[in-house]
Amino acid sequence: MEYELTELGRTLLTPIDAFGAWAFEHGDEVMEAQERYTRER
C-alpha cells in the first residue's frame, strides 16, 4: 500500500518544517528549562 499527503496535508509541511527548525535551534534551552523546573519543584 502506498500513502501520500493530500493537498490539505501538504499545507502543513511549511509550519512543521519551521517548528522543527525552531526545536533544533532552541533544543538545549528547552532541556535546560525543563531540568531547572524539575529541580525547583
C-alpha positions in Angstrom: 0.0 0.0 0.0 1.3 3.5 -0.8 0.3 6.6 1.2 0.7 10.3 0.2 -0.4 13.6 1.7 -3.5 15.3 0.5 -3.3 18.8 -0.8 -4.6 20.0 2.6 -2.0 17.8 4.4 0.8 19.3 2.2 -0.1 22.8 3.6 1.2 21.6 6.9 4.7 20.9 5.6 6.0 24.5 5.9 4.8 25.1 9.5 6.1 21.6 10.5 9.5 22.4 9.0 9.5 25.8 10.8 8.7 24.1 14.1 11.4 21.5 13.5 14.0 24.2 12.8 12.9 26.1 15.9 13.2 23.0 18.1 16.7 22.2 16.7 17.8 25.8 17.3 16.4 26.0 20.8 16.5 22.4 22.0 19.3 22.9 24.5 17.5 25.9 26.0 14.3 23.9 26.3 16.1 21.0 28.0 17.8 23.4 30.5 14.4 25.0 31.3 12.9 21.5 31.9 15.7 20.5 34.1 15.6 23.8 36.1 11.8 23.4 36.5 12.2 19.8 37.7 14.9 20.8 40.2 12.8 23.7 41.6 9.6 21.7 42.1 
